[in-house]
């Protein structure tokens, strides 16, 4: 996991790094503008940001990243020297997941980060591989997932469509796409696309109209034998078994 620390104070940056380096890969920025650029480039799992960092303050950094569909899923903790209730409320309204006032305590920092990580796992566990229900992790996630899902449907017959093509069409980097989709759904881009292809294949087979090789081509598989193997992994039955079941049911209804 990657943690981005945005803080102009060298002592605070080093403190955070010393605490977290045992568990995470730590990346640092000393101003808000650079922090935003780095966050968009590498898609960290969590950001620690000082309220008073130069160029763009912590509140503004938080609002910008939380309003961007490519970075809105990233857990965000604000670090503040003053620690007033009003400033904490302002941070939470900006979209921060948590707020820590200084002086920093290593145990509190570790526990708050651990709690956020467990929260993320719990949210992903609600929909481990089912992509049909809407994911309700926040209003800002809907448009991103809708866009990714639509891209998968639009390119469903293209056997070459994968993570690089999806990232390009979505307007994000490969690393950001992978990390954001994994964070929201718990699965990889490959498995996300495969699940949509397999569900479409099942729909086509259940019509009883299409041959197995036609269905394979329609959902982006050039090799029908490989398609049948992957289909069986997904549903526990081969495409031919599904097709036979449909035919038998149709005969019973005649």
Backbone bond lengths (Angstrom), bond angles and torsions (degrees), N, CA, C in turn:
res aa  C-N    CA-C-N  psi(-1)  N-CA   C-N-CA  omega(-1)  CA-C   N-CA-C  phi
1 X - - - 1.460 - - 1.520 110.50 -
2 X 1.321 115.51 150.93 1.463 120.98 -176.78 1.531 109.93 -115.63
3 X 1.330 115.57 131.56 1.465 122.21 174.49 1.519 108.49 -116.23
4 X 1.328 116.36 128.25 1.456 121.97 175.95 1.524 108.92 -102.17
5 X 1.331 116.75 123.78 1.464 122.35 178.17 1.526 108.20 -105.97
6 X 1.339 116.61 116.10 1.461 121.85 178.71 1.520 107.39 -108.26
7 X 1.320 117.06 106.55 1.462 121.36 -174.08 1.522 108.94 -162.46
8 X 1.344 116.23 131.95 1.456 118.95 -179.19 1.525 112.53 -83.59
9 X 1.325 117.54 -18.49 1.456 120.06 178.83 1.519 111.46 -80.99
10 X 1.330 116.01 118.20 1.473 120.16 -177.62 1.518 111.81 -59.69
11 X 1.346 116.52 -38.61 1.462 119.55 -178.24 1.525 111.42 -64.15
12 X 1.330 116.58 -40.39 1.478 120.34 179.83 1.527 110.24 -68.80
13 X 1.325 116.42 -43.73 1.473 119.67 178.57 1.522 110.68 -58.99
14 X 1.319 116.11 -45.68 1.465 120.10 -179.14 1.524 111.64 -66.20
15 X 1.349 116.39 -36.80 1.466 120.45 178.14 1.537 109.31 -61.64
16 X 1.329 116.44 -48.99 1.460 120.70 -179.51 1.527 111.14 -61.72
17 X 1.321 115.44 -42.06 1.463 119.39 -179.75 1.519 110.84 -63.76
18 X 1.339 117.05 -44.01 1.467 120.92 -179.14 1.526 111.59 -61.88
19 X 1.339 116.06 -36.96 1.464 120.39 -179.42 1.530 111.34 -72.48
20 X 1.330 116.51 -39.75 1.464 120.56 -169.43 1.515 115.20 -96.71
21 X 1.333 117.54 -17.78 1.462 120.65 -172.82 1.522 111.89 -61.39
22 X 1.339 117.21 -22.68 1.467 120.88 179.96 1.526 111.30 -70.40
23 X 1.336 116.38 -25.09 1.465 120.18 -173.54 1.525 113.94 -117.35
24 X 1.336 116.84 -22.73 1.461 119.78 -171.95 1.522 111.17 -134.75
25 X 1.334 113.73 163.01 1.464 119.96 167.29 1.528 106.45 -86.82
26 X 1.323 117.37 121.16 1.461 121.87 -173.32 1.522 110.21 -105.89
27 X 1.343 115.67 127.48 1.460 123.18 176.27 1.522 107.39 -116.59
28 X 1.339 117.92 145.05 1.456 120.89 -174.28 1.525 112.72 -125.50
29 X 1.335 115.09 150.92 1.467 122.80 172.63 1.518 107.01 -142.91
30 X 1.345 117.60 145.95 1.467 119.69 -176.15 1.528 113.00 -106.74
31 X 1.349 117.62 9.21 1.464 120.25 173.66 1.523 109.71 -153.98
32 X 1.332 115.95 161.77 1.452 120.56 -174.78 1.507 114.68 -65.38
33 X 1.335 117.48 -38.11 1.463 120.79 -178.35 1.525 111.03 -64.18
34 X 1.325 115.96 -46.78 1.469 119.24 177.91 1.529 110.49 -65.14
35 X 1.333 116.15 -36.64 1.457 119.68 179.50 1.520 112.19 -60.56
36 X 1.327 116.48 -43.20 1.461 120.94 178.26 1.525 110.47 -63.55
37 X 1.316 116.98 -44.33 1.470 120.91 -179.60 1.521 110.95 -61.77
38 X 1.330 116.97 -42.65 1.467 120.90 -179.76 1.526 110.15 -67.50
39 X 1.331 116.82 -42.06 1.470 120.47 -179.95 1.525 110.77 -60.20
40 X 1.320 116.86 -42.09 1.469 120.47 179.76 1.528 111.91 -69.54
41 X 1.306 116.42 -28.73 1.460 120.12 -177.61 1.521 112.22 -80.11
42 X 1.340 117.79 -44.49 1.466 119.87 -172.19 1.527 113.69 -106.25
43 X 1.344 118.17 -15.42 1.460 120.64 179.89 1.512 113.39 56.97
44 X 1.341 119.26 65.10 1.473 121.04 -179.12 1.527 111.48 -65.54
45 X 1.324 115.97 163.02 1.461 120.81 177.38 1.526 110.93 -79.04
46 X 1.329 116.40 -28.83 1.464 120.81 -176.45 1.522 109.77 -151.80
47 X 1.331 115.58 146.88 1.466 121.42 177.87 1.518 109.46 -124.07
48 X 1.331 116.33 131.90 1.463 123.23 169.23 1.514 106.47 -107.88
49 X 1.328 117.45 123.32 1.466 119.50 -173.84 1.527 110.66 -136.31
50 X 1.311 115.79 131.41 1.456 120.80 176.14 1.519 111.16 -70.94
51 X 1.329 116.31 145.34 1.468 120.84 179.94 1.516 112.02 -65.50
52 X 1.326 117.22 -30.01 1.468 120.47 -171.49 1.521 113.36 -114.30
53 X 1.324 117.69 31.64 1.462 119.15 178.79 1.529 109.66 -67.05
54 X 1.330 117.47 148.50 1.479 120.09 -176.64 1.521 113.43 -72.17
55 X 1.336 114.26 166.70 1.467 126.45 -179.89 1.523 111.32 72.12
56 X 1.310 117.81 -59.76 1.463 122.06 173.14 1.525 107.02 -133.57
57 X 1.323 117.52 123.94 1.457 120.62 -179.15 1.518 111.87 -69.47
58 X 1.334 115.48 168.35 1.451 121.38 -177.13 1.514 114.15 -58.08
59 X 1.347 117.28 -39.73 1.460 120.16 179.46 1.519 111.24 -62.94
60 X 1.329 115.60 -42.93 1.460 119.93 -179.00 1.529 110.98 -68.57
61 X 1.330 116.36 -40.19 1.467 120.22 177.26 1.523 109.78 -59.71
62 X 1.328 115.63 -44.93 1.459 121.20 -179.84 1.519 111.32 -61.96
63 X 1.313 117.08 -47.91 1.467 121.09 -178.63 1.523 111.55 -61.92
64 X 1.336 116.77 -41.00 1.465 120.60 -179.04 1.524 111.09 -65.46
65 X 1.330 116.73 -47.02 1.459 120.00 -177.24 1.527 112.09 -72.14
66 X 1.318 117.42 -34.57 1.466 120.22 -179.42 1.537 111.71 -75.90
67 X 1.308 117.75 -19.21 1.464 120.83 178.36 1.524 112.09 -93.05
68 X 1.320 117.06 -5.04 1.469 122.89 179.58 1.527 108.42 -96.95
69 X 1.333 117.23 121.66 1.464 120.40 -176.24 1.529 112.69 -60.91
70 X 1.325 117.27 -23.10 1.464 120.33 -179.90 1.521 112.90 -78.84
71 X 1.336 117.48 -17.50 1.470 120.34 -176.31 1.530 113.09 -129.85
72 X 1.317 118.08 -0.32 1.470 120.62 -173.63 1.520 113.35 -64.84
73 X 1.343 117.37 -21.62 1.465 120.33 -178.38 1.526 113.17 -79.39
74 X 1.324 117.74 -14.43 1.473 121.18 -173.93 1.530 110.24 -69.35
75 X 1.323 116.56 129.01 1.458 120.08 176.32 1.526 109.45 -65.45
76 X 1.331 115.57 138.94 1.466 121.01 -172.13 1.529 109.40 -132.44
77 X 1.330 116.19 122.26 1.469 121.94 176.79 1.520 109.14 -118.29
78 X 1.316 116.15 126.67 1.470 121.42 177.21 1.519 110.35 -91.29
79 X 1.334 115.31 138.54 1.460 122.13 176.46 1.524 108.09 -111.54
80 X 1.346 116.98 129.94 1.460 119.30 -173.21 1.524 111.35 -135.08
81 X 1.333 115.94 140.15 1.461 120.93 178.89 1.522 112.05 -79.81
82 X 1.322 117.05 -32.02 1.457 120.80 -174.23 1.525 112.54 -84.40
83 X 1.308 116.79 -43.86 1.449 119.56 174.91 1.517 115.59 68.55
84 X 1.327 118.44 33.31 1.465 120.16 178.80 1.518 110.19 -85.26
85 X 1.316 116.22 158.45 1.458 120.99 -179.79 1.523 111.45 -64.33
86 X 1.334 116.48 -37.95 1.462 120.07 -179.95 1.522 111.52 -64.47
87 X 1.325 115.86 -40.27 1.466 119.61 179.81 1.533 110.73 -69.29
88 X 1.318 116.16 -36.35 1.466 119.49 177.14 1.529 110.44 -64.69
89 X 1.317 116.70 -43.64 1.465 120.89 177.75 1.527 110.96 -61.45
90 X 1.333 116.46 -40.37 1.466 120.43 178.56 1.527 110.47 -62.65
91 X 1.319 115.72 -39.39 1.463 119.92 179.36 1.516 112.10 -65.73
92 X 1.318 116.16 -43.16 1.465 119.92 179.91 1.522 111.09 -67.53
93 X 1.341 116.44 -36.41 1.466 119.42 177.41 1.528 111.17 -66.55
94 X 1.327 116.63 -29.53 1.469 120.67 178.66 1.523 111.91 -73.14
95 X 1.331 116.22 -11.00 1.459 120.04 177.94 1.509 115.21 112.00
96 X 1.347 117.31 1.43 1.464 119.79 -179.83 1.527 110.34 -63.10
97 X 1.325 115.33 143.36 1.463 120.12 177.92 1.523 112.10 -81.18
98 X 1.327 116.07 -24.28 1.461 119.34 178.83 1.530 109.34 -160.95
99 X 1.316 114.31 171.41 1.473 121.21 -173.16 1.528 106.99 -145.61
100 X 1.323 116.32 132.21 1.464 121.20 178.45 1.522 109.05 -129.22
101 X 1.307 116.60 126.79 1.462 120.26 177.03 1.532 109.58 -92.61
102 X 1.307 115.02 152.65 1.459 120.89 178.95 1.536 110.21 -90.01
103 X 1.328 118.05 157.02 1.478 127.30 6.85 1.521 112.17 -70.18
104 X 1.323 114.64 141.32 1.457 119.96 -177.54 1.519 111.44 -71.02
105 X 1.307 115.47 142.08 1.459 122.37 176.72 1.523 107.83 -116.38
106 X 1.307 117.68 125.98 1.462 121.41 -174.53 1.523 112.15 -60.62
107 X 1.337 117.64 -38.98 1.468 120.85 -178.98 1.532 111.13 -67.26
108 X 1.329 116.30 -43.25 1.472 119.67 178.48 1.516 110.35 -63.60
109 X 1.334 116.59 -43.18 1.458 120.78 179.23 1.526 110.78 -60.22
110 X 1.326 116.65 -46.51 1.457 120.49 -179.84 1.526 111.71 -62.91
111 X 1.333 117.10 -42.93 1.459 121.34 -177.70 1.527 111.77 -66.74
112 X 1.326 116.82 -41.53 1.465 120.26 -179.35 1.529 110.23 -65.38
113 X 1.313 116.87 -41.01 1.456 120.36 177.86 1.520 110.08 -66.75
114 X 1.321 116.80 -43.12 1.469 120.68 178.79 1.526 111.16 -60.49
115 X 1.339 116.94 -40.30 1.458 120.94 179.14 1.528 111.47 -63.57
116 X 1.333 116.47 -41.14 1.465 120.06 179.40 1.523 111.20 -66.02
117 X 1.319 116.54 -39.88 1.470 120.28 179.26 1.528 110.47 -63.58
118 X 1.330 116.31 -42.94 1.460 119.99 178.47 1.530 111.14 -66.47
119 X 1.328 116.56 -35.24 1.461 120.20 176.59 1.521 110.53 -62.85
120 X 1.331 115.47 -44.46 1.460 119.46 179.48 1.514 111.92 -61.21
121 X 1.331 117.25 -41.25 1.460 120.83 178.72 1.521 111.02 -65.09
122 X 1.334 116.21 -39.39 1.464 120.48 -179.65 1.523 110.91 -65.24
123 X 1.336 116.51 -40.97 1.463 120.34 178.85 1.513 111.09 -65.55
124 X 1.334 117.00 -42.31 1.460 119.92 178.75 1.519 111.23 -64.89
125 X 1.324 116.09 -33.13 1.451 120.42 -178.43 1.508 113.63 -66.60
126 X 1.339 118.39 -16.97 1.458 120.77 178.26 1.521 111.00 -65.83
127 X 1.332 116.48 -32.28 1.463 121.05 -179.08 1.524 109.17 -136.44
128 X 1.342 118.88 69.26 1.457 120.92 -172.99 1.523 114.08 -59.71
129 X 1.341 117.41 -41.20 1.455 118.71 179.88 1.517 112.12 -141.06
130 X 1.328 117.69 -1.35 1.460 120.21 -177.96 1.513 109.43 -87.71
131 X 1.315 116.43 119.27 1.455 120.15 -174.88 1.516 112.36 -103.65
132 X 1.326 117.29 -4.41 1.450 119.15 -178.57 1.523 113.17 -72.48
133 X 1.367 119.98 -45.89 1.460 119.17 179.86 1.524 110.60 -68.04
134 X 1.332 117.97 149.59 1.455 119.58 175.98 1.514 110.60 -68.39
135 X 1.323 116.77 139.19 1.462 120.87 177.25 1.519 108.68 -85.96
136 X 1.306 117.21 120.07 1.456 121.44 -172.45 1.522 111.44 -105.91
137 X 1.323 116.60 54.72 1.454 120.17 179.80 1.524 111.37 -93.23
138 X 1.276 118.26 5.24 1.453 121.15 -178.47 1.508 109.55 144.93
139 X 1.306 117.45 144.75 1.458 120.76 -175.85 1.515 112.47 -60.84
140 X 1.328 116.96 -29.87 1.455 120.23 -176.59 1.525 112.45 -71.62
141 X 1.369 118.51 -16.07 1.451 120.88 -177.28 1.526 111.55 -81.24
142 X 1.347 118.24 -28.48 1.444 121.82 -174.45 1.512 114.62 -53.87
143 X 1.321 119.35 -55.47 1.469 120.62 -178.26 1.524 113.69 -57.70
144 X 1.309 117.43 -38.25 1.467 120.05 -179.61 1.526 110.58 -65.53
145 X 1.330 117.01 -49.65 1.457 120.35 -179.99 1.523 111.51 -65.14
146 X 1.329 116.48 -38.23 1.463 119.74 177.56 1.528 110.56 -60.86
147 X 1.323 115.44 -41.39 1.464 120.13 -179.20 1.526 110.83 -66.09
148 X 1.339 116.84 -44.89 1.458 120.89 -179.68 1.529 110.62 -64.76
149 X 1.324 116.13 -42.24 1.461 120.17 179.25 1.538 110.74 -63.83
150 X 1.337 116.19 -41.02 1.466 120.04 179.84 1.525 111.18 -65.86
151 X 1.331 116.99 -38.56 1.459 120.39 177.33 1.528 110.82 -62.13
152 X 1.328 116.19 -40.17 1.466 120.16 178.80 1.521 110.65 -63.95
153 X 1.328 116.85 -41.22 1.466 120.74 178.51 1.529 111.69 -68.04
154 X 1.336 116.21 -41.80 1.463 120.25 -177.66 1.530 112.29 -65.27
155 X 1.334 116.29 -28.22 1.463 120.82 -177.08 1.529 112.07 -111.42
156 X 1.317 116.79 22.96 1.463 121.06 -170.77 1.524 113.32 -62.96
157 X 1.331 118.45 -28.16 1.470 120.62 -178.27 1.529 112.71 -91.59
158 X 1.323 117.42 -2.25 1.469 121.55 -178.30 1.526 109.54 -88.70
159 X 1.330 118.71 109.77 1.475 120.46 -178.09 1.530 113.45 -66.22
160 X 1.323 117.10 -19.10 1.465 120.89 -178.59 1.523 112.98 -91.99
161 X 1.341 116.61 -3.04 1.463 118.86 -177.95 1.523 109.66 -73.78
162 X 1.335 115.56 123.36 1.459 120.70 -178.74 1.504 111.11 -152.06
163 X 1.319 116.19 -154.82 1.458 121.23 -171.71 1.524 112.04 -62.58
164 X 1.331 118.42 -39.95 1.467 120.40 -176.65 1.533 111.08 -69.12
165 X 1.318 115.97 -42.80 1.465 119.64 178.79 1.529 110.81 -66.84
166 X 1.326 116.32 -41.14 1.458 119.70 179.88 1.529 111.04 -64.86
167 X 1.325 117.14 -43.13 1.462 120.70 179.92 1.522 110.74 -61.48
168 X 1.348 116.08 -43.22 1.466 120.57 179.81 1.523 110.90 -61.67
169 X 1.350 116.62 -46.64 1.461 120.22 -177.83 1.524 112.17 -71.42
170 X 1.332 116.66 -26.39 1.469 120.30 178.74 1.524 111.74 -83.53
171 X 1.335 116.72 -13.60 1.460 120.63 178.61 1.517 114.10 78.05
172 X 1.350 116.73 28.18 1.463 120.78 177.63 1.521 108.32 -131.56
173 X 1.331 116.84 167.29 1.457 120.38 177.09 1.525 109.87 -76.32
174 X 1.308 116.03 162.13 1.464 120.79 179.16 1.521 110.52 -60.59
175 X 1.332 116.45 -43.47 1.469 119.63 -177.84 1.524 111.52 -65.02
176 X 1.337 117.13 -40.08 1.466 120.20 178.73 1.525 110.27 -66.34
177 X 1.338 117.23 -43.36 1.460 120.39 178.56 1.522 110.58 -59.96
178 X 1.311 116.86 -48.09 1.465 121.08 -177.47 1.528 110.69 -61.51
179 X 1.324 116.39 -48.04 1.463 119.73 -174.92 1.526 111.02 -70.32
180 X 1.317 118.00 -39.07 1.463 120.03 -178.34 1.534 110.89 -69.25
181 X 1.336 116.54 -44.83 1.460 119.21 -179.80 1.529 110.56 -65.84
182 X 1.313 116.39 -38.87 1.469 120.17 178.43 1.526 110.29 -65.42
183 X 1.336 115.69 -38.94 1.458 119.85 179.60 1.524 111.74 -65.75
184 X 1.331 117.30 -38.99 1.466 121.59 -175.83 1.524 113.34 -81.44
185 X 1.329 117.11 -35.02 1.460 119.36 -172.48 1.518 114.33 -115.97
186 X 1.339 117.01 -18.34 1.457 119.61 -177.56 1.514 113.90 82.60
187 X 1.342 118.15 3.82 1.462 120.89 -179.54 1.522 109.90 -127.84
188 X 1.321 115.58 165.53 1.457 121.43 -178.60 1.525 110.85 -81.61
189 X 1.330 115.69 168.40 1.470 120.65 176.53 1.531 109.80 -61.00
190 X 1.328 116.37 -42.29 1.469 120.70 179.68 1.527 110.96 -58.65
191 X 1.331 116.79 -47.15 1.464 120.26 -178.88 1.529 111.69 -68.88
192 X 1.328 116.20 -33.30 1.466 120.64 177.16 1.528 110.32 -61.24
193 X 1.344 115.94 -49.57 1.464 121.07 -179.96 1.522 110.52 -65.95
194 X 1.333 116.52 -41.52 1.461 120.72 -179.62 1.532 111.31 -61.33
195 X 1.338 116.99 -42.40 1.457 120.64 -179.65 1.518 111.26 -61.24
196 X 1.336 116.54 -42.81 1.460 120.36 178.65 1.533 110.35 -65.43
197 X 1.328 117.39 -40.74 1.460 120.54 178.57 1.528 111.36 -63.68
198 X 1.332 116.43 -42.01 1.460 119.69 -178.40 1.529 111.89 -68.43
199 X 1.308 117.05 -37.53 1.465 119.60 177.67 1.534 110.74 -65.52
200 X 1.320 116.11 -38.90 1.466 120.02 177.18 1.530 109.89 -66.53
201 X 1.328 116.72 -39.68 1.460 120.56 178.47 1.524 110.62 -61.11
202 X 1.319 116.94 -43.10 1.457 120.84 178.26 1.528 110.77 -60.87
203 X 1.321 116.37 -42.89 1.473 119.98 178.99 1.528 111.15 -60.64
204 X 1.329 116.56 -42.12 1.469 120.51 -179.32 1.529 111.11 -67.83
205 X 1.323 117.18 -40.68 1.460 120.66 -179.98 1.523 111.37 -66.90
206 X 1.318 116.69 -35.99 1.465 120.60 -177.99 1.527 112.93 -69.53
207 X 1.333 117.47 -14.77 1.467 119.18 175.52 1.524 110.96 -74.02
208 X 1.360 115.77 -23.25 1.457 120.34 -178.86 1.514 113.95 76.84
209 X 1.312 116.72 3.69 1.472 120.89 -175.07 1.524 111.84 -91.53
210 X 1.327 116.48 -41.63 1.464 121.05 -169.72 1.527 112.10 -91.15
211 X 1.343 114.90 144.59 1.450 121.22 171.86 1.531 109.38 -77.14
212 X 1.328 116.48 159.75 1.465 120.88 -176.27 1.523 111.58 -60.22
213 X 1.325 117.68 -42.28 1.469 119.80 -179.77 1.526 111.46 -66.32
214 X 1.322 117.12 -32.06 1.464 121.06 177.25 1.524 110.83 -68.68
215 X 1.327 115.98 -40.63 1.463 120.70 178.18 1.526 109.98 -65.25
216 X 1.326 115.80 -42.79 1.466 120.05 179.43 1.525 110.84 -57.07
217 X 1.334 116.00 -47.64 1.468 120.89 179.16 1.527 111.18 -62.96
218 X 1.318 116.76 -39.53 1.462 121.36 -177.18 1.524 112.94 -65.16
219 X 1.335 116.18 -26.25 1.471 118.95 -178.66 1.531 112.25 -110.30
220 X 1.342 116.58 19.45 1.463 119.95 169.03 1.511 116.88 90.77
221 X 1.337 118.30 19.88 1.469 121.13 177.56 1.523 109.25 -112.18
222 X 1.329 116.27 119.09 1.461 120.74 179.89 1.526 111.73 -79.92
223 X 1.333 116.39 -26.29 1.463 122.31 -179.75 1.524 108.72 -104.95
224 X 1.336 117.90 110.32 1.466 120.50 -176.52 1.527 112.25 -67.51
225 X 1.346 117.68 -28.85 1.466 120.22 177.82 1.525 110.67 -68.08
226 X 1.316 115.92 -42.00 1.469 119.48 177.52 1.526 110.28 -66.14
227 X 1.335 115.64 -39.03 1.466 120.10 176.86 1.527 110.36 -59.08
228 X 1.330 117.02 -46.10 1.464 121.18 -179.26 1.522 111.17 -61.69
229 X 1.329 116.38 -38.54 1.461 120.95 178.51 1.522 111.11 -64.26
230 X 1.337 117.26 -45.47 1.458 121.32 179.95 1.530 111.23 -68.71
231 X 1.330 116.52 -35.71 1.464 121.19 178.64 1.526 110.15 -62.98
232 X 1.324 115.47 -43.32 1.468 119.59 179.89 1.525 111.17 -65.62
233 X 1.330 117.23 -36.41 1.466 120.11 176.41 1.523 110.78 -60.63
234 X 1.323 115.88 -36.19 1.462 121.20 -176.12 1.522 112.51 -78.29
235 X 1.345 116.83 -45.59 1.464 120.87 -170.90 1.528 114.66 -111.19
236 X 1.330 117.29 -8.66 1.458 119.37 179.66 1.512 113.73 81.30
237 X 1.309 118.08 0.70 1.464 123.70 177.43 1.523 108.67 -136.61
238 X 1.338 115.57 154.00 1.458 119.16 177.42 1.524 109.62 -81.27
239 X 1.329 117.63 161.23 1.472 119.97 175.78 1.529 112.38 -57.71
240 X 1.343 117.35 -37.20 1.466 120.35 179.92 1.530 110.92 -65.05
241 X 1.321 117.04 -36.96 1.467 119.72 177.69 1.518 111.00 -64.19
242 X 1.322 116.57 -40.98 1.469 120.47 177.24 1.516 110.01 -63.04
243 X 1.339 115.82 -44.70 1.468 120.36 -178.56 1.532 110.82 -63.32
244 X 1.341 116.96 -41.87 1.466 120.32 179.01 1.532 110.93 -64.22
245 X 1.318 116.21 -40.83 1.463 120.07 178.74 1.521 111.29 -60.97
246 X 1.330 115.92 -39.52 1.463 120.67 179.69 1.522 110.21 -65.63
247 X 1.335 115.89 -43.68 1.463 120.39 -179.84 1.535 110.46 -63.83
248 X 1.325 117.01 -44.80 1.473 121.12 -179.63 1.514 110.97 -62.35
249 X 1.324 116.78 -41.64 1.460 120.47 179.17 1.530 110.87 -64.57
250 X 1.336 115.81 -40.22 1.466 120.26 179.74 1.524 110.37 -63.96
251 X 1.337 117.50 -39.48 1.462 121.58 179.76 1.525 111.26 -65.97
252 X 1.344 115.96 -36.53 1.464 120.28 179.17 1.524 111.96 -66.64
253 X 1.316 115.74 -28.29 1.461 120.40 -176.89 1.522 112.56 -84.71
254 X 1.342 115.62 -15.48 1.477 118.68 -178.90 1.537 110.50 -73.65
